[in-house]
Amino acid sequence: MDALLIIGGLLLILAGLVWLVMRAFSTSLLWGWGSLIPPLTLLYILRHWAKARSALMLVGLGIIPLVVGMTLLASKDADRLAAILRLDWLQPEVQAPRELAIDLRGKLNGLPFQPQQGELIEGVLRLREGMDFFALRELTIRLPQPVSGPVRVDVLPQDTGNLPEVELSWLLPEQDLPEARRLARGYTLHLDLRPEAPNRLIGDFHLVLPPRFKTSLSGRVELYTDHLRYRDGRVDRSFDSRDTIAYVLRDYVQRRFATEAVELSRLPTFSFKGERLELEVEARIGTRLERLPVRLNKGAQGWVVEADHFPPLPAADAQPVAENPQVVEEPRVSRPLDRRERFSLTRLQRSPELYRNLRMRLVRTNGGTVEGRFVGIDSDGSIRLSQQMGSGGGQASFSFAPEEIGRLELLEP
């Protein structure tokens, strides 16, 4: 409604100005050309008020819906109105930088799809367009099993069985959460990817969905296989991701205890809100378990552990770690081997500690879909999920009241 009022007001104002110029040309050719210059236009209005009055009334009528529409827009989205008044829409659109060589032709949901980010981690392939928390358009393919090494997948519409699940999502300007559509069969998929050091997969990609999905993509993709980034052949410690922090902590613990026989437990939940992190790390050093409180700071060299003065490991100590199941095995909590089999919202509310930091998929009652790691339950009973933001944007968390949740799925055992 606000957009219609603004457009209608502008059209009335434009019509009034054109009418005013036409009246000036009817007076004389000189006044007609002079009315195109704003100062002379004002002079014409003063000298020939009788002829200019009707055109000015039309301009005044256009100002009324214009002001009403801008007031409505300011009450709903002040930032959007400020961008319009700053004339941001006149500036050329700045394309987000691409880290990967992704060359896809075709459309997703009937619109061109130009992803800047791609990954295949733990059996989940994601192609994402847009650098915000929610992607502008995103394609997700969940393979039946995690893969390592070369990837070769061929699916035809008539195939049945345990097939990859395909999910499309897109975010419209007037929506707070993206829409999503999923299908498990009836499509064509071809993946032929080969590993490339240090952490990428490169190869052919071809996907054709049924006509109602308006999606057909073909070309070559380049995908990350983890959340580490490299610079000059070394891990980039300045990139904000949980894998970067795990790499820094593992290197620190190995040098502190002068051994490569280090196994880190799952890191606690944290977010990249500043340039300092305080964590309690649990690590197995050989046969003993250590809990180490650490502080990490982010400086010119990236993330480093505070007071880290330990020397590099001697080359002679770099020996493969022999696993001894009888020593490494820890007492297990009595629960099903695969927690996905009996998972439900009620069970999550009853025992949230059993599912903390596991990846879940939440489908809202209005159809929006969100994936993230379970953080905990707020004091009002809301379910809190955290999600990794694209291209080093850190993490953000969202809370959903139980009545907003249409379906909740556990994606990890």
N, C-alpha and C positions, 0 to 999 in steps of 0.2 A: 504493500500500500504506500509506504513512504517513497519508494522508487517511482511509482506512477505519479504521485503528486509532484515530485521534483521534476520529472521529465515533462509533465503537462505544463507546469509553470514556466519552464525554460522555453517550451514551444510557443506559449502565449507571448512571452517577452520578445522572442525572436520575430514573431508575426507582427507585433506592435512596432518594432524597430524598422522592419521592412516597409510597413505601411507609412511610417514617418518619412522615410527616404523617398517613397513614391510621391507623397504630398509635397515634399521639397522640390522634386523634379517638375511637378505640375505647376509650381509657382514660377520657377525659372530654371534654366539649365545651370546657371551659376550657383543658385541655392542648392540644387540637387547634388552637384559635386562637392560643394562645401559641407553639406550635411553628413558626408562620410567622414569628416574630421570632427571628433568629439567637441572641441571648443566651439566650432562653428555650428554644430548641431544645437547646442544650448542657445546660441545667439538666434538661430532660426526659430526655436520654440518661443523665445521672448518676443521676437518681431512679428511672428505670424501665429499667435496663440490660437486663433479661431480655427485654422486649418490643422494645427498639430494636436489640438485637444483630444480628438477621438482616438488617435493613435496612442497618445500617452495614457488614456484610460485603459486601453487594451494591455499596455505594459504593466499598469498598476494591478489589473486583474491577474496577470501572470505572477506577480510578486507574492500574492496571497498564498496560493498552493505551494509555491517554492519554499516560503518560510515555514509553512505547516509541515511539509515533507521533511525538511532539514531538522526541524524540532523533534519529530518522531524518530528520525534516524539517530539523532544525538542521544535520545533516551534509551535506545536499544544497543547501539554500537558507536560509542563516541570515537573510538580509534579509527573506525572506517570513515566517519565524517571528517576527522582531522586529515586523513590521507587524501580525501577528495579535495579539501580546501588547499592542501599543499601541492596539488596537481601531480601527485605521485603517479597517477594513471597516464601522464604524458611521457614519463621516463621509460626507456626500453627495459623490458624484463631481464633481470640478471639471472642467468642460468647457474644452477648450483654446480660447484666443481665436481668433476668425475674422477674418482680414484681408479675405476675399473674400465676396461675396454669392453663395453656392452653395446652391441649393435643388433637391435631387434627391429623388425618391420612388422607392422600389423597394429591391431587395436585391442584394448581391454575395456570391456563394457561399452563398446562403440566409440571410444575416444583414443587418440594416439597415446601410446605408452612408451615413455623414455626413462627407464629406471637409472638412477645414479648409484644405487647400492645393490649389492648382491652377495649372498652367502649360502653355503650349504654346510650346516653345523648340526651334528647329532641327528642326521637323517632328515632335516627340514631345509628345503630350498626356498629362499625368499628373494624376490626382486621387488625393489621399492623405489617409487618416484616421490620425491618431496623430502625435505630435510627436517620437517617439524616432528613433534611427538607422534601424531597420527599421520600416516602417509597419505598423500593425495590419491595415489593409486598403488595397490600392492598385490602381488601374486605370490601365493604360498603353495608349495607342493610338499606333502609329508610322505616320505618313502616308507614302505613297510618296515624296513630295518635300517639302522645306521650303517653308513658305508665308509670305507677307507680305501684309498688308492683310486684307480680308474672307476668311472661310473658309466654304466651302460643300461639304459632303461628304454623299452619299447612297449607301448600299450596301444591297442586298437579298440574301436568302439564296441566290438562284440566280445572282448575279453571279460572274464569273470575271475573271482577269487580275491586274494589279498592284494589289491591294487593300490597305488599311491592315491592319496586324497588331495584334490585340487580345491583351493579356496581363493576367491577374488574378493577384494575389498576396495571401496572408494569413498572419498569424503566430499560431500557437496558443500558449497559455501554456507548454506543455511543450516547445516547440521553440526551438532556437537560431537557425535560419535560416527564413525564410518559404518556404511552398510556392508554386509558380507553375504556371499553365496558360496555354497560348497557342493561338490559332487564327487562320487567315488567310482563311477564307471560311465561308459558311454562317450568317451572322448579319445582323442589321438594324442599321444605323447612320445617324443623321441629325445633322449638325452645321450650324448656321447662326449664325456668329459675326461680329460687326462690331468693328472697332477702337475703342478709347476712350482718349484721351490720359491719361497719358503712355505707359503700357506695359501696357494690358490689352485683352482680348478678352471680349465679353459676348454671350450669345445662347442659343439653344435646343440642348438635348442630348437624344438619344434613342438607347438601345442595348438590344437584345434578343439574348441568346445562346441557343444550343440548350439544351433543357431540362436536360441533364446538368450544365450549368454553374451552374444555379440563379441566374441573373443577369439582371435586367431593371431598367433605370434610365431615368428620364424627368424632365425639368425644365429649369431654367436654370442656367447656370454662368458664372463669372467667372474668367478665367485671366490670369496674368502672362505676358508675352512675353519677359522677361529676368529676371535676378537683381538688378535694381536696385529700390530702394524709394524712395518720394518722400514728403516732408513739406512741406506748405504750398507745393507746386509746385516744390520743389527736391529734388535728390538727397539722400537720407538717408545721410550718410557714416558713421553709426554702425552700419549694417547689415553684418554679416559675410558677404561673398560675393566671389568673384573679380571679378565685374562691378563691384562698388564699388571695389575696389582698382585695377582698370584705369581706371575713370573718374577717380579721384584722381591716378593717375600721368600720364594723358594731359593733364589740366588743368595739372599741375605742369610737364611737359615743354614744353607750348605756351607757358606764361608765361616759363619759363626762357630759351627761345630766341626769344621774341617772334614766334611764327608759329603759325598753325593747321595748317600743312603737316606734321603729325606722324602717323606710323603706327607703333603699337606692335606688336612681335612677340608671339608667345604667351608668356604669363607663365610663369615657372618654377613647379614644384610647391611649395606651402607649405600650412601649416595654421594655423588661428586658435586657437593654444594659449595665447596671452597677449595683451598689449596693445602688442606691438612686433613689427615685421617687418623683416628685412634681405633685400633682393632686389637682383639685378643685372638691370636692365631694358635690353632692346635695342630701340631705336627708330630709325626712319628719319626724319631731319629734312631735308625737301626731297629732295636727291639723295645725301646722305651718311648713313652708318650710325653711330650712337652707342651706346656701352655705358656705362650710368650706374649705379654702385652707389648705392642709396638706402636710407634707413631711414624707416619709417613708425611713428608712434605714435598710439594711440587715446586721445583725451581727451574733454572735454565737447563739442567740436565734431565728434567722430567721427575718422575716419582722416585724418591730415595727414602730409605729408612733413617730416621734420626739417630745420630751417634753411631753410624755404621763406619767403623774404622778397621774392619777385618780384612786381611789380605786375600788375594785370589787363591783358589785351591791349587795346590801343587799338581803338576801334570801326572806324577806317579800315582796320585790318589784317585785319579779318574778311572775307576774300575766299575764294571757293570754290577748292579745290585742283584744279588741272588735272593729270590723270594722264597721264604719258608712259610708255607701256609700254617704250620702248627704254631709258629711264633707270632706271625702277623695277625692272625685271626683274633678278633675281639668278641667279647660277649655280645650277643645280638638281643635287641628288644623283641619280645614275643609279639609278632604281628605277621600278617600275610606277606609272602615273598613279593607279590605284586599288589601294591596298595590301590592300583586302579580298579581292581576287580570289585571291591566293595565300597568304592568311594561314593560319597554323597554329601550334600550341603549339611545335612544333620550330623553326619559323622565328623565333618570338618569343624563344625561349631562345638562338638563335644570334646574333640581331641585335636586342637589346632597345632600342638607341638609336633605331632607325627608328620605333618605336611609342610612345615615351615621351609621356605626357600625352594619349594618344588614348583615347576612350571604348570600353570593351569590355563584353561580357556573358559572365559565367562561370556555367556550369551545373555544380553539383557532382554527384558520382556518386549521392548520396542524394536528388537531385531539387531541392535548393535553388538559387535563382537570385540572382545579385548583379550589379549594374551599377556601373561606376565608371571612373575614369581610371587608366591604367596608370602606376604610379610607378617600378617597376624590379623587379629580381630580387634577392632576399636571398641572403646567403652560403650558405644551405642549399639554394638552388634554388627557393624558394617564390616564387610570383607575387604581387606586392603591388599592390592596387587601392585608390584613394582615392575617397571619395564625399562629395558635398555633403550636409550635414545640413539638415533642414528648419528654416525660420523663423530663420535667422541662427545656427544651432547650430554653425557652422564646418564642418570636414572631419574625417573619421576614415578610417583605412586598415586593411585586413585582408590577411593573407597566407594563401595556399592552396598546399599542397604539390601537386606534379604528379599524385600518385596520387589526390588528392581531386577533380581536375578531370575531369568527364565530357565537356564541350564548351566551347570558348572561341571567341567570335565578336568580330570587329572591327567596330564600328558607324560608324566615320568613315573617309573615304578617306585 
